[in-house]
Amino acid sequence: MKNKNMNVVERTLAPTPKWFKVLRTVGIALASVGGVIIASPVALPVGLVSIAGYLVLGGSIISVVSQTAVKSEEEPKVNL
């Protein structure tokens, strides 16, 4: 299997499985919502702002990890 010997650039440029594309989109949305809450011009409670920081962190991590997932080259065998 060729996927084992890939560097980071090759992994991010390789095709991503559908599930990880969905997960990446969810991560980007979470990070965006957290960023909007942090950057809001209205004074918000400290708890809400700290939760928004965790949303940005979690969404960023989900997005980055999902982007490095790679489709395998082997087709799954169907046993009937």
N, C-alpha and C positions, 0 to 999 in steps of 0.2 A: 504494500500500500504506500503510495507516494506521499500522502498527507503527513506522515510522521516526521519527515525531514524538511519542513518548511520554516522559513524565518518569519518574523512578525509582519513585514511588508507583504510577503507572498500570501500570508493568511488573511490579511485584511482585504487584499485585492481579489481573493478567490471567491467563487460563488457561495452565498450563504443559504442555508436551508430555510424553508418558509416559516417554521415555528420561531426561529431566531430572528427573522425579519420582523415578525409581529412583536416579539419580546423587545427588540431594539426600539421599535416605535413607542411602545409603552414606557420604556426607560427615558426616551427623549421627552415624552409628554410629562412625566413626573418631574424631571429636572427643570422643565420650562415652568411648570406650576410653582415649584419651589422658588425659582428665580424671580418670578413675578411677585410672589408674596414678600420676598426679602427686599426687593427694589421698590415696593409700594411707597408712595409719598405720605401715606396716612400712618399715624402712630398706631401700631398694632401691639397686642400683648406679647410679652417676652416668650411665653410658651409657644405661641403660634409661629413666631420667627425662628425659634430653635427647631421646631418640627419642619419648617420649610428648609432649613439647612440640611436636615437629614434626608429630605426628599431630593434635594439637589445631589447630595452625595450618592444615595442609593440609585437614583435614575442614571447618573453618570456611570456608575460601576456596571449596572445592568446593560447599558448601551455598549460599553466598550467590550465586555465579555461576549455579548451576543454577536458583535461584529467579527470577532475572531473565530467563530464557529465555521467549519468548512464542511461542505457536502462530501460524502465519501464517494469514491470512484466506483465502488462495487455496488451492483444492483442487488437488493435483497432477494433471496430465493423464496419462492412461494411453494409451500408444501400442501398439496391437496390430498 
